[in-house]
Amino acid sequence: MATTYATQMLSALENGKIEESNRLFTLSIQHDSNEVLYALAEELYGLGFNDKTKRIYEKILKSDPNNDQVKVDLANLAIDEDDFNEAITYLDQVSEKSDVYLQSLLVSADLYESEQLYEVSEQKLLKAYKLAPNEDIIVFALAELYYTIANYRKAVSYYLILIKKGIDKFSNVNLLSRIGISYANFGHLEQALGYLEQINEHDQTAEVLFQLGFINYQLKDFSKANHYFNELYKLDNSFSSMYSYWIKSLMQDNDLNRAYQLLQEALSIDEYNDNLYLIATEVTQRLNKLSETEKYFKKGLSIFPDNLNLLFNYSNFLKHNHKYQDVIDLLNHYVEDNQIIDPQIYWDLANAYQNLEELDKANENYQNAEAGLEDNIDFLKDEFYFYRYKGDKNKTIEIGDKYLKLNPNDEEISMILNDNMS
């Protein structure tokens, strides 16, 4: 930069002469050329003087209204200041014939995406792609947009364009990771593995290791799944999402002691994960730690009282251990506290009362369950045998007829009905 007011201003600023630099800045605005001012603006922007940078750009634009580069620069300043409307105003002024039109489309797309206006962002990027289909930055931006909004099939199509060019990293983003995770998200697990396994060990992030473990778990290769989950554990043992799948994978591999050990760690990290309590009951039952099983059911339901999966599994656990009164206490408490009752609750209550020979209460609960389970053949079969046991011939025939309409090949119930009607 020749000796200008701009160079003098920067020198004064460097020497800490703030008042002098401000005086020289005003003189630069008044007397220096647009070219010199633009260079000064770039220097000041790099130093964080956004207000002065903006004054320069506005001065240049006033004297040169067709300077589209300055419009883009002003838009970027507005973005820095979170002024969405001002940024868009400048970007919309850029001519389609301008050399910086593509740049303006990319800035616009990024801005609309940051505001979660994804459709508008997509329109801007597709327009840019149509104008310059070989520009890698545009292809990457489209891929990333589709990845962000979980349109993984479209994301893959654009990541593939880059990967086929031999580009596996772009702007510090690992494209093998992106395309692998994208494939996994729409169920193409083998293709996902093919890309994820190409990633070098030192580039394997926690997310990549989780996906490798999870995909192998889904493919039932539990040994590999356990390997990758273990690598993830060594990298980041606070990655809570891995524990549920890792514990279940270890159970499939019959490594119950390790599963039990991990369960304790998982619950200390993620105490409010309802799925972990359900898994805890499975692990402890497999290890025959039944008192702990019951403890986990109770703890889980104390935190998640509306979790019907936990509730029904606890009910089944109690029934399996012939604790029918406990089933009744558990479920009646739920009935008292809720206005909308799942019919399965009435079915379980009916079964428990039946086993305690309290047939009137069993009958009441079977009837309460009927409205929601009239097409459930397992329920109808249970109800059929209850009324047969109770000696209610008419109800036995009524329920048997309903059951056989849904399951006409049950010869045993057909024979019982024929005997009842003969």
TAMO-V108257 format. One record per backbone hydrogen bond with DSSP energy under -1.0 kcal/mol. NH is the residue of the N-H (numbers start at 1). CO is the residue of the C=O. If there is no record, write none. Layout:
# TAMO-V108257
{{NH/CO} {NH/CO}}
This chain:
# TAMO-V108257
{{8/4} {9/5} {10/6} {11/7} {12/8} {13/9} {14/10} {15/11} {16/13} {17/12} {18/16} {21/17} {22/18} {23/19} {24/20} {25/21} {26/22} {27/23} {28/24} {29/25} {30/26} {31/27} {32/28} {37/33} {38/34} {39/35} {40/36} {41/37} {42/38} {43/39} {44/40} {45/41} {46/42} {47/43} {48/45} {49/44} {50/48} {53/49} {54/50} {55/51} {56/52} {57/53} {58/54} {59/55} {60/56} {61/57} {62/58} {63/59} {64/60} {67/64} {68/66} {71/67} {72/68} {73/69} {74/70} {75/71} {76/72} {77/73} {78/74} {79/75} {80/76} {81/77} {82/79} {83/78} {84/82} {87/83} {88/84} {89/85} {90/86} {91/87} {92/88} {94/91} {98/95} {101/98} {104/100} {105/101} {106/102} {107/103} {108/104} {109/105} {110/106} {111/107} {112/108} {113/109} {114/110} {115/111} {116/113} {117/112} {118/116} {121/117} {122/118} {123/119} {124/120} {125/121} {126/122} {127/123} {128/124} {129/125} {130/126} {131/127} {132/128} {135/132} {139/135} {140/136} {141/137} {142/138} {143/139} {144/140} {145/141} {146/142} {147/143} {148/144} {149/145} {150/147} {151/146} {152/150} {155/151} {156/152} {157/153} {158/154} {159/155} {160/156} {162/158} {163/159} {164/160} {166/163} {167/162} {170/173} {173/170} {175/168} {178/174} {179/175} {180/176} {181/177} {182/178} {183/179} {184/180} {185/181} {186/183} {187/184} {188/183} {189/187} {192/188} {193/189} {194/190} {195/191} {196/192} {197/193} {198/195} {199/196} {203/200} {204/201} {205/203} {209/205} {210/206} {211/207} {212/208} {213/209} {214/210} {215/211} {216/212} {217/213} {218/214} {219/215} {220/217} {221/216} {222/220} {225/221} {226/222} {227/223} {228/224} {229/225} {230/226} {231/227} {232/228} {233/229} {234/230} {235/231} {236/232} {239/236} {240/238} {242/239} {243/240} {246/242} {247/243} {248/244} {249/245} {250/246} {251/247} {252/248} {253/249} {254/251} {255/250} {256/254} {259/255} {260/256} {261/257} {262/258} {263/259} {264/260} {265/261} {266/262} {267/263} {268/264} {269/265} {270/266} {273/270} {278/274} {279/275} {280/276} {281/277} {282/278} {283/279} {284/280} {285/281} {286/282} {287/283} {288/285} {289/284} {290/288} {293/289} {294/290} {295/291} {296/292} {297/293} {298/294} {299/295} {300/296} {301/297} {302/298} {303/299} {304/300} {307/304} {308/306} {311/307} {312/308} {313/309} {314/310} {315/311} {316/312} {317/313} {318/314} {319/315} {320/316} {321/317} {322/319} {323/318} {324/322} {327/323} {328/324} {329/325} {330/326} {331/327} {332/328} {333/329} {334/330} {335/331} {336/332} {337/333} {345/342} {347/343} {348/344} {349/345} {350/346} {351/347} {352/348} {353/349} {354/350} {355/351} {356/352} {357/354} {358/353} {359/357} {362/358} {363/359} {364/360} {365/361} {366/362} {367/363} {368/364} {369/365} {370/366} {373/369} {376/373} {380/376} {381/377} {382/378} {383/379} {384/380} {385/381} {386/382} {387/383} {388/384} {389/385} {390/386} {392/387} {393/391} {396/392} {397/393} {398/394} {399/395} {400/396} {401/397} {402/398} {403/399} {404/400} {405/401} {407/403} {410/407} {411/409} {414/410} {415/411} {416/412} {417/413} {418/414} {419/415} {420/416} {421/417}}
